[in-house]
């Protein structure tokens, strides 16, 4: 993880949007907000890097401990007339899904997902939303308590934000918690294209539920054919890219922790299926949902928590165990990159003679799946442009054989308090790594088996190897003839 600490993230490009500044945007409130109709619009910084940006402690306003958004950043704000003002730009973006693959997505302020918005409970918030998409949009502030006209459902609570227009949302952040934002306009297209972002409202009492490290990211998924760059928006279930903040392993940064830290991980799910999030080496408790903080009496220790579609979960643990601990979705296909759904299982099939003949016609032909799929972690296989291998990532002992929704939680004794730099591979103490047995053979002696060839339908006997094996067939009762 790159510790790019800055008061304002250093965007690759900046734009200023003000009334009459040549953008032709109408400044229109989501509800009646005429008092700001003539005000200048705050700066809208843009960022297209996939590096994780570490936000420093706020220099003004109520104090809080900023979150760390994996492979993303926190949107800067300004104070004006007692409001914290933010500016989001909905626009087409290009996102590096993983090393060697770029996707054409839609997002906010140069990225998908958009930047995290952080406020404090009780803050008055004003959000300017400029639409630079080719179609109309809105923003729904998922989980927030706010005036009905600010809820962002197009046609129900407000007019749609047309291309070129800027709308204003105003409300008070009434309760602390973990939230997100996303469109409520042409959702099938806009969310499938990556339009979403994280929102954190910190408690007004900085001593409430304090943690040393506070990470967050969104679960999202795409269906992008190998060699292409734009998601197929009509896909309902068969996605081939399972991502955290539109990144796949090994493009997902590790969660770096100091040994002994109290750690919180906030996760929101905007895919089309649930995700059982599993952490190795530690137990955790769920302390917050998008409905608010959980009561201590309702918490129990676990190592996997299932996050359903549209849900947010925050879970906490004490980083007491040093090492590089796997952290991933426990659906096995979600820890792989683009894969075909129609590939037959060929385990146990000897291709050697067939493969040699095919190689005469197709020199680059490779046998896949004869012994399982683990070989793919080591293959130097030609793949189409702008896609990713199914299994990737290297560890100090060889291929990790993971992709998709996977990264590591790195716990180190010597890590500084606010240091998020990747400490590199864990240095294992002597005699703490599993090792190959070098003693006598432990292969068990197995009983001889006969080879079954067929079953005689008249007698119900299986025959083979010169022996008969008697089978007793029990049919279910039920009044049918022949029982």
C-alpha positions as CSV (number, residue, x, y, z in Angstrom):
1,X,0.0,0.0,0.0
2,X,1.4,3.4,-0.9
3,X,1.2,5.8,1.9
4,X,0.4,8.9,-0.2
5,X,-0.3,11.3,2.7
6,X,-1.7,14.7,1.6
7,X,-4.3,17.2,2.8
8,X,-5.8,17.2,-0.7
9,X,-5.2,14.1,-2.8
10,X,-2.9,15.0,-5.7
11,X,-5.2,14.4,-8.6
12,X,-4.0,13.7,-12.1
13,X,-6.1,16.6,-13.2
14,X,-8.3,19.3,-11.5
15,X,-11.2,21.2,-12.7
16,X,-13.1,24.1,-11.2
17,X,-16.8,24.4,-11.8
18,X,-18.5,27.7,-11.1
19,X,-21.7,29.2,-12.3
20,X,-21.1,30.7,-15.8
21,X,-17.6,29.1,-16.1
22,X,-18.2,27.8,-19.5
23,X,-19.8,24.4,-18.7
24,X,-23.4,25.4,-19.5
25,X,-24.6,23.7,-16.4
26,X,-27.8,24.8,-14.6
27,X,-27.4,25.0,-10.9
28,X,-30.7,23.4,-9.7
29,X,-31.5,22.1,-6.2
30,X,-32.7,18.6,-5.6
31,X,-35.3,20.4,-3.5
32,X,-35.7,24.1,-2.8
33,X,-32.2,25.3,-2.3
34,X,-32.4,28.8,-3.7
35,X,-30.1,30.3,-1.1
36,X,-27.2,28.7,-2.8
37,X,-28.3,29.2,-6.4
38,X,-25.9,32.1,-6.9
39,X,-23.0,30.7,-4.9
40,X,-19.9,29.4,-6.5
41,X,-19.6,25.6,-6.7
42,X,-16.7,24.1,-4.7
43,X,-13.7,22.6,-6.5
44,X,-14.1,19.1,-7.8
45,X,-10.7,17.3,-7.7
46,X,-10.3,14.3,-9.9
47,X,-8.1,11.3,-9.5
48,X,-7.3,8.4,-11.8
49,X,-4.6,6.6,-9.9
50,X,-5.4,3.2,-8.2
51,X,-3.1,3.9,-5.3
52,X,-4.5,4.0,-1.8
53,X,-4.3,7.5,-0.4
54,X,-3.9,8.0,3.4
55,X,-5.9,11.0,4.6
56,X,-4.4,12.9,7.5
57,X,-6.3,14.0,10.5
58,X,-8.7,16.9,9.8
59,X,-7.2,20.4,10.4
60,X,-10.6,21.9,10.9
61,X,-14.1,20.9,12.0
62,X,-15.0,18.2,14.4
63,X,-12.2,15.7,15.1
64,X,-12.3,12.2,13.7
65,X,-10.0,9.3,12.7
66,X,-10.1,9.1,8.8
67,X,-10.8,5.9,7.1
68,X,-8.4,4.2,4.6
69,X,-10.2,3.4,1.4
70,X,-8.5,0.5,-0.4
71,X,-7.1,1.7,-3.8
72,X,-9.0,4.9,-3.5
73,X,-9.2,8.2,-1.6
74,X,-11.4,10.6,0.4
75,X,-13.1,13.5,-1.3
76,X,-11.9,16.9,0.0
77,X,-14.5,19.4,1.3
78,X,-14.7,23.1,2.2
79,X,-16.7,24.9,4.9
80,X,-19.2,27.5,3.6
81,X,-22.1,29.1,5.5
82,X,-21.9,26.4,8.2
83,X,-22.0,23.5,5.6
84,X,-19.4,21.0,4.6
85,X,-19.5,21.2,0.8
86,X,-18.5,18.5,-1.5
87,X,-18.6,18.3,-5.3
88,X,-19.1,15.0,-7.2
89,X,-18.8,14.7,-10.9
90,X,-20.6,11.7,-12.5
91,X,-18.6,10.8,-15.6
92,X,-17.1,8.1,-17.8
93,X,-13.8,6.9,-16.4
94,X,-11.0,4.4,-17.1
95,X,-10.1,2.1,-14.3
96,X,-7.2,-0.4,-14.0
97,X,-8.9,-3.5,-12.8
98,X,-5.6,-5.3,-12.4
99,X,-2.1,-5.2,-13.8
100,X,-2.5,-5.2,-17.6
101,X,-6.2,-4.6,-17.8
102,X,-8.1,-1.3,-18.2
103,X,-11.9,-1.1,-18.2
104,X,-14.2,1.6,-19.5
105,X,-16.5,2.4,-16.6
106,X,-18.7,5.1,-15.3
107,X,-17.9,6.6,-11.9
108,X,-17.2,9.8,-10.0
109,X,-14.3,12.3,-10.0
110,X,-12.1,10.2,-12.2
111,X,-12.6,6.8,-10.6
112,X,-14.9,3.9,-10.0
113,X,-15.9,3.6,-7.3
114,X,-16.0,7.3,-6.5
115,X,-14.1,8.9,-3.6
116,X,-15.2,8.2,-0.1
117,X,-17.2,11.0,1.7
118,X,-16.4,11.4,5.4
119,X,-18.4,13.6,7.7
120,X,-19.1,13.7,11.4
121,X,-22.5,13.1,13.1
122,X,-24.4,16.3,13.2
123,X,-22.6,18.0,10.3
124,X,-24.7,20.0,7.8
125,X,-23.7,18.6,4.4
126,X,-24.1,20.2,1.0
127,X,-23.3,18.1,-2.0
128,X,-23.1,19.4,-5.6
129,X,-23.5,16.7,-8.3
130,X,-22.5,17.5,-11.8
131,X,-23.6,15.1,-14.6
132,X,-21.1,14.6,-17.4
133,X,-22.6,11.2,-18.4
134,X,-24.3,10.8,-21.8
135,X,-27.7,10.2,-20.0
136,X,-29.5,11.5,-16.9
137,X,-28.7,10.4,-13.4
138,X,-29.3,10.9,-9.7
139,X,-27.6,10.0,-6.4
140,X,-29.3,8.0,-3.6
141,X,-27.6,8.4,-0.2
142,X,-28.0,4.7,0.9
143,X,-29.0,4.3,4.5
144,X,-29.2,8.0,5.4
145,X,-32.0,9.7,7.4
146,X,-32.8,12.8,5.4
147,X,-35.6,14.9,3.9
148,X,-37.6,12.9,1.4
149,X,-36.8,15.3,-1.4
150,X,-33.1,14.6,-1.0
151,X,-33.3,10.8,-1.2
152,X,-32.3,10.8,-4.8
153,X,-34.9,8.5,-6.5
154,X,-35.4,9.9,-9.9
155,X,-39.0,10.7,-10.8
156,X,-40.2,9.9,-7.2
157,X,-38.2,12.4,-5.1
158,X,-36.6,14.7,-7.7
159,X,-36.3,15.4,-11.5
160,X,-33.5,13.5,-13.2
161,X,-30.2,15.3,-13.4
162,X,-29.7,15.8,-17.2
163,X,-26.3,15.8,-18.9
164,X,-24.6,19.1,-18.2
165,X,-26.7,20.0,-15.1
166,X,-25.6,20.3,-11.5
167,X,-28.0,19.5,-8.7
168,X,-27.5,20.3,-5.0
169,X,-28.4,17.9,-2.1
170,X,-28.5,19.3,1.5
171,X,-29.1,17.4,4.7
172,X,-27.8,16.8,8.2
173,X,-25.7,13.7,8.9
174,X,-28.0,12.6,11.7
175,X,-26.4,9.3,12.7
176,X,-23.0,7.8,12.8
177,X,-22.4,4.7,10.7
178,X,-21.3,3.1,7.4
179,X,-23.2,4.0,4.3
180,X,-22.7,4.4,0.5
181,X,-24.0,6.4,-2.5
182,X,-25.2,5.2,-5.9
183,X,-27.6,6.2,-8.6
184,X,-31.3,5.6,-8.5
185,X,-31.7,6.3,-12.3
186,X,-31.2,3.6,-15.0
187,X,-29.6,1.5,-12.2
188,X,-29.1,-1.6,-14.3
189,X,-26.7,0.4,-16.5
190,X,-25.2,2.8,-14.1
191,X,-24.4,0.5,-11.3
192,X,-23.2,-2.3,-13.7
193,X,-20.8,0.4,-15.1
194,X,-19.4,1.1,-11.7
195,X,-21.2,4.1,-10.3
196,X,-21.0,3.9,-6.5
197,X,-19.1,5.2,-3.6
198,X,-18.5,4.9,0.2
199,X,-19.9,7.2,2.9
200,X,-18.7,7.2,6.5
201,X,-20.3,9.3,9.2
202,X,-18.0,9.4,12.2
203,X,-19.4,9.6,15.8
204,X,-19.5,13.2,17.2
205,X,-17.8,11.7,20.3
206,X,-14.3,10.7,19.1
207,X,-14.1,8.4,22.1
208,X,-17.0,6.3,20.9
209,X,-15.9,2.9,19.5
210,X,-12.4,4.1,18.7
211,X,-10.1,2.1,16.5
212,X,-6.5,2.4,15.4
213,X,-7.0,1.5,11.8
214,X,-10.3,1.9,9.9
215,X,-10.4,0.4,6.4
216,X,-13.3,0.4,3.9
217,X,-14.1,-0.8,0.4
218,X,-17.1,-1.8,-1.8
219,X,-17.8,-5.2,-3.4
220,X,-18.6,-4.9,-7.1
221,X,-18.5,-7.2,-10.1
222,X,-18.3,-6.9,-13.9
223,X,-18.8,-9.0,-16.9
224,X,-16.1,-8.0,-19.4
225,X,-15.3,-10.4,-22.2
226,X,-11.5,-11.1,-22.6
227,X,-10.0,-8.7,-25.0
228,X,-12.8,-6.0,-24.5
229,X,-13.0,-3.2,-22.0
230,X,-16.7,-2.3,-21.5
231,X,-18.9,-4.3,-19.1
232,X,-21.9,-6.1,-20.4
233,X,-24.7,-4.4,-18.5
234,X,-27.4,-7.0,-19.1
235,X,-25.6,-9.7,-17.1
236,X,-27.6,-10.8,-14.1
237,X,-25.5,-13.5,-12.4
238,X,-22.6,-14.8,-14.6
239,X,-20.0,-12.2,-13.8
240,X,-16.4,-13.0,-14.6
241,X,-14.6,-10.2,-12.6
242,X,-15.2,-10.1,-8.9
243,X,-13.7,-7.0,-7.4
244,X,-13.1,-4.9,-4.4
245,X,-13.3,-1.2,-5.3
246,X,-13.1,-2.3,-9.0
247,X,-9.8,-4.0,-8.4
248,X,-8.8,-7.7,-8.5
249,X,-5.9,-9.5,-6.7
250,X,-3.0,-8.9,-7.0
251,X,-4.1,-5.3,-7.7
252,X,-5.8,-5.0,-4.3
253,X,-3.6,-3.4,-1.7
254,X,-3.0,-5.2,1.6
255,X,-4.5,-4.0,4.8
256,X,-1.4,-3.2,6.8
257,X,-1.7,-3.2,10.6
258,X,0.5,-2.8,13.6
259,X,0.5,-5.7,16.1
260,X,-1.9,-4.9,18.9
261,X,-4.0,-2.4,16.9
262,X,-7.8,-2.4,17.1
263,X,-8.8,-2.7,13.5
264,X,-12.2,-2.0,11.8
265,X,-13.0,-3.2,8.3
266,X,-16.1,-1.7,6.6
267,X,-17.5,-3.5,3.6
268,X,-20.5,-2.6,1.3
269,X,-22.0,-5.0,-1.2
270,X,-23.3,-3.6,-4.5
271,X,-23.0,-6.9,-6.6
272,X,-25.8,-9.2,-7.5
273,X,-25.1,-11.9,-5.0
274,X,-24.0,-12.3,-1.3
275,X,-20.4,-12.6,-0.2
276,X,-19.2,-14.6,2.9
277,X,-16.1,-12.5,3.9
278,X,-13.5,-14.6,5.6
279,X,-10.5,-13.5,7.6
280,X,-7.7,-15.9,8.5
281,X,-5.8,-15.9,11.8
282,X,-8.2,-13.8,13.8
283,X,-11.8,-13.7,15.2
284,X,-13.9,-10.6,14.7
285,X,-17.3,-9.2,15.8
286,X,-19.7,-7.3,13.6
287,X,-20.1,-3.9,15.2
288,X,-22.0,-1.9,12.7
289,X,-24.5,-2.3,9.8
290,X,-26.0,0.3,7.5
291,X,-28.7,0.4,10.1
292,X,-26.4,1.6,12.8
293,X,-24.1,0.3,15.5
294,X,-24.9,-3.1,16.9
295,X,-25.5,-3.6,20.6
296,X,-22.5,-5.3,22.4
297,X,-24.9,-8.0,23.7
298,X,-25.8,-8.9,20.1
299,X,-22.2,-9.6,19.0
300,X,-20.5,-12.9,18.8
301,X,-17.0,-14.0,17.5
302,X,-16.7,-15.4,14.0
303,X,-14.2,-15.6,11.2
304,X,-16.7,-15.3,8.3
305,X,-19.6,-12.9,7.9
306,X,-22.1,-13.0,5.0
307,X,-22.8,-9.7,3.4
308,X,-26.0,-9.7,1.3
309,X,-26.8,-7.5,-1.7
310,X,-27.2,-3.8,-0.7
311,X,-25.9,-4.4,2.9
312,X,-23.0,-2.8,4.8
313,X,-21.0,-4.5,7.5
314,X,-18.3,-3.2,9.8
315,X,-16.4,-5.8,11.8
316,X,-13.5,-5.4,14.3
317,X,-10.7,-7.4,15.7
318,X,-7.5,-7.1,17.7
319,X,-4.5,-7.6,15.4
320,X,-2.7,-9.9,17.8
321,X,-1.2,-12.5,15.4
322,X,1.7,-11.5,13.3
323,X,1.9,-12.6,9.7
324,X,0.4,-12.3,6.2
325,X,-3.2,-13.4,6.7
326,X,-5.5,-14.2,3.8
327,X,-8.7,-12.1,3.6
328,X,-11.2,-13.1,0.9
329,X,-14.7,-13.9,-0.2
330,X,-15.3,-17.6,0.5
331,X,-17.1,-18.4,-2.7
332,X,-14.3,-20.1,-4.6
333,X,-15.2,-18.7,-8.0
334,X,-15.0,-15.2,-6.6
335,X,-11.3,-15.5,-6.0
336,X,-10.6,-16.1,-9.6
337,X,-10.3,-13.7,-12.6
338,X,-12.0,-14.1,-16.0
339,X,-13.0,-17.7,-16.5
340,X,-15.3,-19.6,-18.9
341,X,-18.5,-21.1,-17.6
342,X,-18.6,-23.8,-20.3
343,X,-15.2,-25.4,-19.8
344,X,-15.6,-29.2,-19.3
345,X,-13.9,-30.9,-16.4
346,X,-11.1,-33.1,-17.8
347,X,-9.6,-34.3,-14.5
348,X,-8.2,-37.8,-15.0
349,X,-8.3,-37.7,-18.8
350,X,-4.9,-38.4,-20.5
351,X,-4.7,-35.8,-23.3
352,X,-1.1,-36.6,-24.2
353,X,-1.7,-38.3,-27.5
354,X,-4.5,-36.0,-28.5
355,X,-2.5,-32.9,-27.5
356,X,0.5,-33.9,-29.6
357,X,-1.8,-34.2,-32.7
358,X,-3.5,-30.8,-32.0
359,X,-0.1,-29.2,-31.5
360,X,0.8,-30.0,-35.1
361,X,-2.2,-27.8,-36.2
362,X,-2.2,-25.3,-33.3
363,X,1.4,-24.9,-32.0
364,X,0.4,-22.9,-28.9
365,X,-2.3,-25.4,-27.8
366,X,-2.0,-26.2,-24.0
367,X,-3.7,-29.0,-22.1
368,X,-5.9,-27.5,-19.3
369,X,-7.5,-29.3,-16.3
370,X,-6.0,-32.8,-16.7
371,X,-4.8,-32.8,-13.1
372,X,-6.9,-29.9,-11.8
373,X,-6.5,-26.2,-12.3
374,X,-3.5,-25.5,-10.0
375,X,-1.1,-25.6,-13.0
376,X,-2.7,-22.4,-14.3
377,X,-1.0,-20.5,-11.4
378,X,2.4,-21.2,-13.1
379,X,1.4,-21.1,-16.7
380,X,3.1,-18.6,-19.0
381,X,0.1,-18.8,-21.2
382,X,-0.8,-16.4,-24.0
383,X,-4.0,-14.6,-23.2
384,X,-6.1,-12.0,-25.1
385,X,-5.1,-8.4,-24.8
386,X,-6.7,-6.4,-22.0
387,X,-7.7,-9.3,-19.8
388,X,-6.3,-11.1,-16.7
389,X,-5.1,-14.7,-16.0
390,X,-7.6,-16.8,-14.0
391,X,-5.1,-17.4,-11.2
392,X,-2.3,-14.9,-10.4
393,X,-0.2,-13.4,-7.6
394,X,3.1,-14.6,-6.3
395,X,4.1,-15.3,-2.7
396,X,7.5,-16.1,-1.2
397,X,6.7,-19.8,-1.5
398,X,5.4,-19.7,-5.1
399,X,2.1,-18.9,-6.9
400,X,-0.8,-17.9,-4.6
401,X,-3.3,-19.2,-7.1
402,X,-5.9,-16.5,-6.3
403,X,-7.5,-13.6,-8.1
404,X,-10.7,-11.6,-7.7
405,X,-11.8,-10.8,-4.2
406,X,-8.6,-11.6,-2.3
407,X,-5.9,-9.7,-0.5
408,X,-3.9,-10.0,2.8
409,X,-4.0,-8.5,6.2
410,X,-0.4,-7.8,7.2
411,X,0.2,-7.7,10.9
412,X,3.6,-6.5,12.0
413,X,5.1,-5.9,15.4
414,X,7.5,-3.2,14.2
415,X,5.0,-1.2,12.1
416,X,4.7,2.5,13.2
417,X,1.4,3.8,14.5
418,X,0.3,5.6,11.3
419,X,2.4,3.7,8.8
420,X,0.5,1.9,6.0
421,X,3.4,1.1,3.8
422,X,3.6,-2.5,2.6
423,X,6.2,-4.2,4.9
424,X,6.9,-6.9,2.4
425,X,6.7,-10.7,2.9
426,X,6.4,-11.9,6.5
427,X,9.7,-13.2,8.0
428,X,8.7,-16.4,9.7
429,X,10.4,-17.3,13.0
430,X,12.3,-20.6,12.9
431,X,10.3,-23.8,13.0
432,X,7.0,-22.1,12.3
433,X,6.5,-23.0,8.6
434,X,4.9,-26.3,7.5
435,X,7.6,-28.6,6.1
436,X,7.9,-31.6,3.9
437,X,8.2,-35.0,5.7
438,X,11.6,-36.6,5.0
439,X,11.1,-39.8,7.1
440,X,9.8,-43.2,6.1
441,X,7.0,-43.6,3.6
442,X,3.6,-43.1,5.1
443,X,1.6,-44.3,2.0
444,X,-1.1,-46.6,3.3
445,X,-1.5,-50.2,2.1
446,X,-4.8,-50.4,0.3
447,X,-7.0,-53.5,-0.1
448,X,-7.1,-54.9,-3.7
449,X,-10.2,-53.9,-5.6
450,X,-12.0,-55.5,-8.5
451,X,-13.0,-53.6,-11.7
452,X,-16.7,-53.4,-12.1
453,X,-17.8,-53.7,-15.7
454,X,-21.6,-54.0,-15.7
455,X,-24.7,-54.7,-13.6
456,X,-27.0,-57.6,-14.6
457,X,-30.5,-56.1,-14.6
458,X,-32.1,-59.6,-13.9
459,X,-30.1,-60.4,-10.8
460,X,-28.9,-57.0,-9.6
461,X,-25.4,-58.3,-9.5
462,X,-22.3,-56.3,-10.5
463,X,-19.8,-58.4,-12.4
464,X,-16.2,-57.8,-13.1
465,X,-12.7,-59.2,-12.7
466,X,-14.1,-62.7,-12.7
467,X,-16.0,-62.1,-9.5
468,X,-19.7,-61.3,-8.8
469,X,-20.7,-58.7,-6.2
470,X,-24.1,-58.9,-4.8
471,X,-26.1,-55.7,-4.4
472,X,-29.4,-55.3,-2.6
473,X,-31.7,-52.8,-4.3
474,X,-34.3,-51.2,-2.1
475,X,-37.1,-49.4,-3.9
476,X,-39.3,-46.8,-2.2
477,X,-42.7,-48.0,-1.0
478,X,-45.7,-46.4,-2.7
479,X,-48.2,-48.7,-4.3
480,X,-46.3,-49.3,-7.6
481,X,-46.4,-52.7,-9.2
482,X,-43.2,-54.8,-8.8
483,X,-42.3,-53.7,-5.2
